[in-house]
Structure formats: C-alpha cells, structure tokens
Amino acid sequence: MNVVWQERCAQEISVEPATGRHPAAGFGHWVPTIATGAAFFMIVLDTSIVNLALERIGVEFTADLAALQWLVDGYALVFASLLLGAGALGDRYGARGMFMVGLIVFTTASALCVLTTTINGLQIARIVQGIGAALLLPNSLAALNHTFSDPLRRSRAISAWASAGPLGLALGPVLGGILVQALGWRSIFVVNVPVGLAALWLTVRHIPKGVSHQSRSLDPLGQLLAVGTLATATYALIGLRRVTTSVPSFWAAAATAAILGIGFVIAEARHQNPMLPLALLRRRTLGPVALVGLLHNVAFYGLIFVLSLSFQRLRGLDPLAAGLLFLPLTLAAAVGTRVGAVVVRQRGPFCALIGGHAVAALGVLVLVPLESGFAPAPLFLPLILIGVGAGITTPAMSLAVLDSVEHTQGGLASGILNSARQAGGVIGIALLGALLGEPPTSAGAQAAGHMAACALCLASGLALAASRGGRATPSAARYVAKSKQ
C-alpha cells in the first residue's frame, strides 16, 4: 500500500464508537447489523411490495390508474428527494438519533396505511412513509459505520447490511402476492409495525450514540429545488404514454424540471455548506459510483414494476402466482450479495460493479423474448442471472462510496449514493412503465426490457471507465493485504 492508503487505514482503525466500547463478538456483534438491516429491508420492500396490491386497492377505493401510480411514485419520489437532506441531518444531530426518528415516522405511517378509509388518505400516508424512509436509509448505514472501529468487521457488517436492499426489492412481489391473496392488501403494511418497533428497541440498546457535528448547516432552498426537480421530471416521464394527447403539458413539465434542476445546481454552487457539495461529485469514485447507482435502480426498480404488471395482465396470473414467479430472482439476489462481498474483498469494488451489471444485463436480454410468450419454467434462468447480478453490485457501491470520503462525511456520502439510487428508481418506474403502455402489451414489455438492459450495460461501462483511474480504493487495498497475511 502507498502512504495515502496507510494513513486512511490508520484513521479508520483509530475511530472508536462514542461509548468507548467495541461491539461484542458472537451474536451481540451482529445485533446493530440486524437492527439497521431490518430497517433497510423494510423501506426497500415498501418500494415494490405495493405493486401486487394495486389492483385490489383500486377495486376497494374505485381509484383510477393515475391515483394508483402515485401510490408507488409518491413514496419513491419523497424518499429519493429527501435523502440528501436526511444525510445532512444525521451528520449534524447524530446518525443514531435520526435513524430512531425515521423508525418512529415510518412505523407510524405504516399503521396509518392500515387504518385509512380513502385513497387520498392512503396516498398521504405513503408520502409520510417516504419521509421516514429518507431518514432511515442514509442514517442506518452511517450509524453502522460509526459502530464498528475494526475495518474488517466494519466491511462484513456493511456487506450484510447491503444484502438487505436487493433482498427487500426482490421479496416485495413475493411477499406482496402471498399477503394480498391470503390476508388482503392492508396486511402488506401491518408487517412493518412489529419490525419497526423491534428495530427501534435494538437500536436503543445496542447502537452507540456516535458523533454529531453541529457545524453542519442545512440547505432548505436546495432541498426544495431537489423535490421540485424530481417531482416535475417524474410527472413528465409518466406523461410519455400520453404524449400524443398531452404534448403541451409534457413539454411544460419537462421544461420546468430542467429549470428547477439548473436552479438546484446554481444554489448548491453558491451555498457555503450545501446539501450536495458539488466538489464531492468530482472525486474519482463518488460521482461515477453515484451515477452507476442511479442506472442500477432505473433498471431494477423499473423491471420489478413492469414484471409485476405483465405477469398478472399479460400472463393472467393471480397475485400469489405472480409473486412466487419472482422466487428465483429473490434467492439469487441473496446469494449474489455474498458473492459480491467476496469479490470486493479480493478484487476491489469496481470488479464487482463491472461484472455484476454485465451478468444482470445478460439476464434481461435473455428474459425479454420469453417474458410473455412462454411457460414460467424457461424464465427461471434469466431471473437467476438478474438476481445474482443485482446482489453482486450492492456491497461494492456502498463500500466504494464510504471509502471515498472522510469518516465524518459518511452520512452525506451514503445520502448522495442512495439519493441517486432512489431517484433512479423513480425514473425507472415512470420510464419503463410508460414503455409498457396502458393497457400493457407484449411489445411494450419488450421495449421496457431492452431499456433496462441498456441501463445495466451503461452502468457496467461507466464502472469500467472509472476503474481506469489506476488506483484501487482504500478498502480494496486493505482487503487484498489482509487476504495475503
């Protein structure tokens, strides 16, 4: 290792939790990971589980398609656009405290989803869920990052935490189909309440308070412009399916999104302590990996949305059968995260990012011609490839971003990555859903699949270009050094 890597490793090893103790070995060592991973699983699960319940919700509330679309995108949009501000809040007031607030908000909103009696009430509760999710995601990773001082234990904990994300995304349709068919659509929100309460109890008992940085200022103008940019861009993308009949509104929304986006960049460049420090995005690792994360979720979130609808509407499957058809992807994603952790330790994060996205793109390309015209069995192989590819890339993204910044900027860095990823999810649902069409068609499903494959190939190519910088990240160097000892 060169001097820079040695200094960085020494800094990380010297960092201790605020309580002055190291997490115990054995089961106690994994309790903080279980608490934060459960929260990560829960919030990612809720981005996809509702897809299998939309038809039942529409029947009960006599809701039109637009109202149902915003049950998915309203949650995802608020989630994505508030992540940067939530990471800054964690840096300023402490990641553990903001993580606990997020658990309370998310669990309460889930209970409101169960109790609501109108479609408008459900939409509002879903928006509140998105606020809680935004507080949870960056601060769960930052709290875990502060809990472990040993680099090897920290890497294992983060890899385990990261595996909860793709698992939640893949299990959403499976659990959604089972719960909706067996217990009704409200049951998909009931399960969040005990999980949230358990995670809150474990956090209070087993996660140290960590460090707060009162000098970290907030950026309300930047936050407002971020929400406005993503909201208008999403509206424009959803409107693509109606572009022949609503061209003026489409272009008005697209122009508004562009103006607000430019305003956001200008505001962040002028702010003394911005929500999104633009200089961070110019770093060799953080900016490219954030863009890779955006493309990753454009493909995977959009693909889960399209497959959930096409399995039911084009194949005529009921919610349970449609959900069970996702099992190969689910199990493969769980295996892929462990493979990805090994690859990161031995070869560094970029190898996992390049290879994982290439494998997933291959799976999508194989799946496209089989999606609506064949029996379910031939779908298993491409779904397995997609799941393995998704799992391999997730630990690499998180570790690469954390190693690109100072330890005290962990909440901000994870907020940037996850904001990019969730924004990609919003874009993917809107874009691939528009390509699918209303009503869905086989040609639309194939067009959406090809778009997902293009996004994955572009992510793999971008990771390859970023890896040409000629230097591994500190984590990669550390893992390689440890494996040779």
N, C-alpha and C positions, 0 to 999 in steps of 0.2 A: 504493500500500500504506500501511496505517497503521503506527504506531510498533511495535506488537506484532509484526507480520509482518516488519518490517525487522530488529528485534532477533533474531528467530528465524532468519532467513536468514543474518545475520552470524554467529550462533553456529554454524550448520551449516557455513558456509564456512571458519570458523576451525579446525574439528576436523580433525586430521591423524591418519593411522594411527600406531600405536605405533612403527613402524620409522622414522618421519620421512620416508618417501618416498611418492610418489604412484604408483599402478599405471601401467605404461607404456601408451602408446597402441597401436592396432593389435590384433593377436591377443592380446598379453600383457594388454591391458586387459580382455579377456573371460575370461581363464583363471579368476579367482576366481568369476565368474558360472557358468562351466561346472562347476566343482567343486561349488559349493553347489546349483546347479540340478539336476545329476545325482543328488545325494542326495535332493532334494525329489521329483524324478520317481520315484525308486526306491521311496521309502516310500509315496507315494500309489498307485503302481502296485500295491503289495502289498496295498492295501485292497480292490482289485477283481479282480486277476488270478486269485485263487484260486477265484472263483465258477465259472469254466468248468471247473475241475478237480475240483469236489466229487464229481461222480458217479463218476469214475474212482477217486478216493481211497476213497470209500465201498465200492466193489467190492473193492479190494485189501485193505482192513483190515476188511471186514464191519462197517462203522460205521453206527450208526443216525442218524436225522436230527438229533437233539439234538447228537451229537458233531460232526457236520459244521457245524452252525450256529455252534458255539463256535470252530471254526477261523477263521471270519470275525470274529465278535464278540469273541472273546478277544483277538485282536490289536488290534482297534479300541478296545476298552474300556481296555486298559492304555495304549495310545497316547494316548487322549484324557485320561485321568485323571492321567497323569504330566506332561503338557505344562507346567502351571504351575510345578511344582517344577523341571523341567528348565530353564525360562527363568530362574528364580532362581539355579540353579547356574551358568548361563552368566554372569549378571551378577556373581556373586561370584568365580568362579575363571577367568573369561575365556571368551568365546563360542567362540573358535577351539579351545581345549583340549577343551571339552565336545563340540564338533562332531566332533573326532577320536575321542573316546571313543565317541560314538554310531556312527560309521562302523565301528569295530572290533567293537562289540557286534552291530550289525545284520548285518554281513558274516559273522561267526562263527555267528550264529543261522541265517542262510540256509544255510550249509554243513551245520548240524545237521539242518535240514529235509530236505536231500537224503539224508542218511545214515540217518535214523530208520527203524526197522522196525516201529513200533507207532503206533496212533492217539494214544495218550496222549503218546508221545514227540514226535509232531508238534504236538500242542496245546501242550506245554511250550515247544518251540522257537518256535512262533508268538508265545507270550507274551513270550519273550526278544526276539524281533524287535520287538514293540511297545515294549519298554523302549528299545531302540536308536533306534527311530523317534521316540520322545518326546524323546530327547536331540538328535536331528538337526534336527528341524523348526524350533523357535524359534531355535536357535543358528546354523543356516545363514543365516537372514535377519539375525540380529544381527551375525554375522561379516561378511557382505556390507555391511551398513550402516556398520560401522566401517572397511571397506577403502577406501571412496571418500569423499573430502572435498568434491569438487565436487558441488553439488546436482543439476545436470543429468545428469552421468554416473551419479550415485547413482540417480536416478529411472529411467534407462534400464536400469541393471543390475538393479534390483529388479523392473521390469516384465518383463525377460527371465526372471528367476528365477521370478516368479509364473506365467509361462506354462507352466512345467514341471508345475505341480499339476494343472490341468484336462487337460493332455495325458496325464499319467500315469493319471488316473482314466478317461479315455476310451479310452486304448490298452490298459488292463488286459484287457477282454474280448477285444479283437482279438488281442493277443499271446498271451493265455491259450489261446484257441481254436486258434491256429496251433501253439503249442508242445505243448499237450496231445495234439493229434491226431498230430503228426509225431514227437515225441520222448518223450512220456509226461509225467505230471504233475510229476515231480521236476525237469524242465527249467525250470519257472517260477521255481524258487529258485536253480538253477545260475547264471542270468544275473546275479544280484545280486553274486556273488563278484568277478568281474573289474571290474564297475562300482564296487563299494565300494573295492577296492584302488586303482583308478585315481584316484578322488576323494580318497582319503587321501594319495596321492603328490602330487597337485596342491595340496592344502591345505598340506602341509608346505613346499612350495617357493614358493607364490605368495600365500598369505594371511597378513597380518601378525598378530602375537600379540594386538594390541588392548589394551584396558584391563580390569583386574579390580577389583572393589570388595569388599574383604574385610569391609566393614561390613554387607554384605547378608546378613542372617540367614536361616536355613532354618526351615521350619514343618512338622515331621513329623506333628503332630496334624491339621493342616489337610489334608495330603496323604493321610493315612489315611482321613479322613472323605470326601474327594473320591472316592477309589477306591470306598469302600463305597456312597456315594450312587449313583454311576453304575452300579455292578455290580447293585445291587438294582433300580434303575429299569429296567435292560435286561432283567433276569430277568422283571419284571412285564410289560413290553411284549411280550416273546416269548411269554409265557403268555396273551396276549389270544386267540390262536387256540384255546386250550383252556379258555377261561373258563367254559364251561358244565359242564365236568367237574372243574375245579380252582379253584373260586371262593375257598375259604379261602386257598390258597397264593398266589393272585393278590393278594388284598387284604392278606395279610401282607407280601408283598414290596413292595407299593405304600406301605403304612404305614411300613415300615422305611426305604424310600427317603426319604419325607417327613421322618421323624425325623432321619435322618442329614444330610439337606440343611439342616434348621434348625440342627442342631448345627454344621455347617460354617460357616454364616453367623455364628453366635454366636462360634465360635472365631476366625474371621477378624476380627470386630469388636473382639475383646479382645486379640488378639495385637499386640505392639508393632511388629513388622515382618512382617506376614502374607504368606503366599504369594499371596493375592489381595487387594490393597488395595482395599477397597470404595469408597473415595473416587474411585479411578480410573474406576470404572464409572459414577459420577455425572457425569463430564465429557460435554460435549455430543456429542463424536464417538465416544470409545472404547466406551462402553456400548452405544449403539444399533448401531454397526457390528459389535460382537461378537455381538449378537442377530441381526443380518442374516446374519452368517456361519453361525450355528447353523441358521437356517431354510434357508439356501442348501444346506447339506450334508444336512439332513433330506430335501430334495427330490432332490438329485443322487445321493448315495450310495444312498439307498433306491431310486431309479429304476433305477440301474445293476444293483442286486441283483435287482429284480423283472424287468427286461427280460432279464437273463441266464438266469433260470429259465423265463420264459414263452416265450422264443424256442425253447428246447430242448423243454420239456414240452408246451406248447400248440401250437406250430408243428411239432414233431417234427424240428427241425434238429440236425445233429451239432455238436460244439464248434467246428469250423472255420467252418462256415456261420454259426453264431450269432455268433461273434466278428467275422467280416467284415461282418455287418449293422450293426455299430457304426461302421464306417469313416466314414459321413457325419458323425456326431457328432464323431468324432475330428478330422477335418480342419477342421470348422467351429470347434471349440474353439481350434485353433491360430491360425486367422485372427482369431477373436474377441479373443484376448489382445492382438494388435497393434492392433486397432480400439480396445480398451479403453484401451491406453496413450495413444493419440492423443486420445481423449475426455477422459481425465484431465488431460493437458497443456493442452488448450484450454478445457475447461469445468469442471474440478474433479471430484473423486471421486463426489459424490452424483449427478451426472447419469448417470454410468456405472452406478452401483448401481441407480438407478430404472429406467433404460431396459433394462439387461441382464436384470434379473429379469422385467420385463414381457415381453420378447421370448421368454425361456425359458418363461414360463407359457403364452404363446400356443402355443408349440410342443407343450407337453404336452397342452393341451386339444385340439389337432388330432390328436395321436397316439392319444389314448385310444380313440376309436371304431374306429381302424384296426389296433390292436395285434395282435389275434388272428384277425380275420376277412378280411383282405385279403392280396394278394400283397405281397412285400417292397418293390417299387418305390414305392408310394404312401407308405411310411414315410420316404423319404429327406428330403422337405421338412420335416416336423416335427422329425426328428432334427437336421437342419442348424440349425433355429431354436433348439433346445435347446442345441446346442454353441456357437453364436455367443453366445447369452445368457450361458452359463456363463463363456466366455472373457472377455467384456467386463467382468464384475464383479470378476474376481480381482485385477488390479493395483490397482483402486480401493480394495478392502478393506485391502490391505497398506499402501499409502501413506497412507491416511487414519488408520490406527491409529498408524503411526510418527510422524506429524506431530502427534499429539495429546498426546505425552509428551516429556519431556526426552531428549536424546541418550543419556544413561547408563541410561535405562529401556527401551531398545529391546528387550532380551531379554525383559523382563517383559511389555511390551505385545504383542509378537508371540506370546508364550506364551498370553496371555489370548485373543487372537483365534483362534489355532489350536486352543486347548483347546476353545473354544466351537464351532468348526467340526467338530472331530473328535467331540465329544460329539453334535453334530447328526447326524453320520454314523452313530454307534452307534444313536441313536434312530430314524433313518430306516430303517436295515436291519431293526431289530426291529419297528417300527410298520408299514411298508409290506409287510414280509414276512408279518406277521400278517394284514394285509388280503388279501394274495394267496391265503392259505389253503394247507392241506395235505390232499389234493393241490391244486395250483394250478387255478383256474378262470378263465374269461373275465370273469365278474362281479367276481371278486376282483382281477384285473389292472386293471379299470376303476376300481374303488374306490381302489386304490393310486395310480393315475394322478391321480385327482381330488384325493387328499390331497396329492400332490406339487405340483399346480398351486396349491392353496390356500396351501401354504407359500411358494411363489415370489411369489404376489400379496401376501401379508402382508409378505414381505421388501421388495418394491418400495414398498409403502405406508409401512413403517417408515422406509425411507431418505428418502422424500419428507417425512415429518413431521420427521425430524432435520435435513433441509436448510433447514427454515423458520427456523432459528436466526438467519438474516440475515447470516452471515459465512462466507466460504469458508475452507478450511483454508489454512495457510501454503503448502503445496505448490501448491494451485490458483492462489493469487495469484502465486506465483513463476513458474509455467509460463505464465500469461497474460501477465505482464510481459515474460518472455523472448521470447514469440512476437511481441510488438509492437515489439521492438527492431530 
